[in-house]
Amino acid sequence: MTVTPRSTLTTGGDDIWEGDLTRHSNSTWTDDGLSSVSLSITKDQSSEDSSILQSEEGLHAYQVQSEASYGGEGLVKYQLQQTMEEVNKAKQEAYKESLKRQKAEMAAFEAYMKARRLEKLYIEEKQQRGELEEALRMTTLEVQSLKSQRDKNLEELQRMSEQRLAIEIQIAKPKQTVEELEEKLQSAQNVTECLQSERDALKRECDKVVIEAENMLKAVTLSSQRACCFTEFTYTEIKKATNNFNDSLKIGEGGYGSVYKGFLHHTKVAIKMLHPDNYQGHEEFYRELNVLSKVRHPNLVTLIGACPEAWALVYEFFPNGSLEDRLKCKDGMTPLTWQVRTRIASEICAALIFLHSNHPQTIIHGNLKPGNILLGANFVSKLSDFGICHLLHNLTNSPESPPTTLCHCTDPKGTFAYMDPEFSGELTHHSDVYSFGVILLQLLTAIPAFGIQKVVQDALDKGNLITVLDVLAGEWPFVQAKQLAHLGLRCCEMDRNNRPDLASELWRVLEPMKVSAGVPSSFRLAVGDSGCVPSYFMCPIFQEIMRDPHIAADGYTYEAEALKGWLESGNETSPMTSLKLSHQQLVPNHALRSAIEEWRRQQQQQLSESC
Ligand SMILES: Nc1ncnc2c1ncn2[C@@H]1O[C@H](COP(=O)(O)OP(=O)(O)OP(=O)(O)O)[C@@H](O)[C@H]1O
């Protein structure tokens, strides 16, 4: 290979090679350098050779000259030897020169190689520099774009802070308004509190006045009631009648208080004393007095009198206790026959129809249960305990038609198992129908009230009603018992509107049952006597409207004169039941008397109006 290097090599600006060389060599080049070198120097070879030639020519000239001068062989030889030595010397010199040149050549070559390596490095560096410059350019671009983004962000930030400032200003305004409003609210609250305390003071004053007025009204009512409806007893009389509230005379205990058996004016009575802890008792006292002094019915308990001083109510005494006691056969009491039970069902139904159709105020009993059905002589049943009953104004309905929509809003007060499950603060006549249904089922079965509907329903479904009928009642006529069971269950319907109507549905079934049960029919119930004299105003003996009604030992009310005559003529039995009377004392029936008088007044008024 022939290499012609450039005249000047520059690395980083430094000259590394100078000269003008022409060389022939048999060398092998690689990128890393020279692997083998075989150089022949052409330029100076000619001058070397010429000096050798020149030496040989000089030797020859010398030989000629010395042969000429000395003409002898020894001298020539000597001169030749001298010359040869010189030639050898010259050759050695030439050889040394050649070696020197070769060395210089090698140095030059090495320098060249170095220059090549440097050049390569330079190219690489240059390439790297280009790449770096490109990267730098890209980075610069990126930086510029980031800068512009940053500028934008800064602008946005600036805008946002301006907005924030504006919002803060806006917020500050409502805050101020809120503070102002709060101040106003506070002052309004202060005014309200002042007004409230004034109102409370006024309300207290008003309540006081109302209570005073009510008390005055009650006092007036009481005094007018005293005059015609009941006898007033003193506390001393009550105390004496109960033998100083002797426990042995206590016959019952209820929500209102204790009930004592007692003797007042030689008459056996039941005295209901208010329990000291019963704060609602005063209300109940007036309510019961109010109802029982105005409403009369043979199957409603008769109130004989009261002792307002002791909050005591005095009733006719019921020797046969309550229906509850009887159904439980308490203290070995003889059980009630199915006939008596049937009659009791019809009597209580009649009493309820009477209460519900009362005019102008419908009366909802609200606490119907066997404990509040008292049994007099011959087991005539009477509804008692009107302490929580409700009077609903019934101005639109006629006296005969029971109301369908009237209701009274109250807290639940009755006994749970007898309470209308639909009761949600509204008491209507349907509530009494429900309780009556439970009583009907109890008359049939004598089992506890709670869950009785399910027991009877199951028995009916299985066709074995007979298994749940109270065997102590005797042999129930099965068809009648089944009819009563169905009636009882219908009364206990959850939905009020599905319960039967007492007057149109129940009474139609119960009245014929009562007759077929063999109960004396001479004492007709008021139900259905529309336009006529109520049957219970009539004396069963004289068959006239009573003027001085009195209760006899058999529990029925007679005209006093008629019964006295009956007894004086030697009779010791009841004119109604033909059974022996336990005693011959008569208790005035004030309530019935005032009802008759009121009825008479109305009749006269109607008569004079029609004239
Ligand atoms: N006139 C009466 N003759 C005989 N016993 C009576 C008489 N009145 C009440 N009793 C008996 O006293 C018991 C309690 O009476 P009553 O139910 O009237 O009291 P109460 O305090 O009104 O009870 P509650 O409000 O819880 O029904 C009755 O179950 C009954 O056994």
The ligand as an SDF file (V2000), in Angstrom:
LIG
                    3D

 31 33  0  0  0  0  0  0  0  0999 V2000
 -121.0980   -1.6080   92.5730 N   0  0  0  0  0  0  0  0  0  0  0  0
 -120.2650   -2.6260   92.7730 C   0  0  0  0  0  0  0  0  0  0  0  0
 -120.7200   -3.7110   93.4080 N   0  0  0  0  0  0  0  0  0  0  0  0
 -119.9060   -4.7360   93.6300 C   0  0  0  0  0  0  0  0  0  0  0  0
 -118.6210   -4.8140   93.2850 N   0  0  0  0  0  0  0  0  0  0  0  0
 -118.1220   -3.7540   92.6340 C   0  0  0  0  0  0  0  0  0  0  0  0
 -118.9060   -2.6210   92.3690 C   0  0  0  0  0  0  0  0  0  0  0  0
 -118.1650   -1.7310   91.7240 N   0  0  0  0  0  0  0  0  0  0  0  0
 -116.9220   -2.3000   91.5870 C   0  0  0  0  0  0  0  0  0  0  0  0
 -116.8760   -3.4930   92.1400 N   0  0  0  0  0  0  0  0  0  0  0  0
 -115.7060   -4.4040   92.1640 C   0  0  0  0  0  0  0  0  0  0  0  0
 -114.5430   -3.6370   92.2220 O   0  0  0  0  0  0  0  0  0  0  0  0
 -113.6880   -3.9430   91.0860 C   0  0  0  0  0  0  0  0  0  0  0  0
 -112.9990   -2.6810   90.6100 C   0  0  0  0  0  0  0  0  0  0  0  0
 -113.9640   -1.7470   90.2730 O   0  0  0  0  0  0  0  0  0  0  0  0
 -113.8010   -0.7870   89.0350 P   0  0  0  0  0  0  0  0  0  0  0  0
 -113.4200   -1.6400   87.8890 O   0  0  0  0  0  0  0  0  0  0  0  0
 -114.9990    0.0560   88.8590 O   0  0  0  0  0  0  0  0  0  0  0  0
 -112.5990    0.0870   89.5440 O   0  0  0  0  0  0  0  0  0  0  0  0
 -111.7160    1.0460   88.6830 P   0  0  0  0  0  0  0  0  0  0  0  0
 -110.7440    1.6900   89.6310 O   0  0  0  0  0  0  0  0  0  0  0  0
 -112.5840    1.9500   87.9140 O   0  0  0  0  0  0  0  0  0  0  0  0
 -110.9600    0.0240   87.7340 O   0  0  0  0  0  0  0  0  0  0  0  0
 -110.4510    0.1640   86.2670 P   0  0  0  0  0  0  0  0  0  0  0  0
 -110.4730    1.6050   85.9100 O   0  0  0  0  0  0  0  0  0  0  0  0
 -109.0580   -0.4150   86.3260 O   0  0  0  0  0  0  0  0  0  0  0  0
 -111.3680   -0.6740   85.4380 O   0  0  0  0  0  0  0  0  0  0  0  0
 -114.6770   -4.5410   90.0730 C   0  0  0  0  0  0  0  0  0  0  0  0
 -114.0180   -5.3990   89.1810 O   0  0  0  0  0  0  0  0  0  0  0  0
 -115.6500   -5.2550   90.9420 C   0  0  0  0  0  0  0  0  0  0  0  0
 -115.1780   -6.5350   91.2760 O   0  0  0  0  0  0  0  0  0  0  0  0
  1  2  1  0
  2  3  1  0
  2  7  2  0
  3  4  2  0
  4  5  1  0
  5  6  2  0
  6  7  1  0
  6 10  1  0
  7  8  1  0
  8  9  2  0
  9 10  1  0
 10 11  1  0
 11 12  1  0
 11 30  1  0
 12 13  1  0
 13 14  1  0
 13 28  1  0
 14 15  1  0
 15 16  1  0
 16 17  2  0
 16 18  1  0
 16 19  1  0
 19 20  1  0
 20 21  2  0
 20 22  1  0
 20 23  1  0
 23 24  1  0
 24 25  2  0
 24 26  1  0
 24 27  1  0
 28 29  1  0
 28 30  1  0
 30 31  1  0
M  END
$$$$
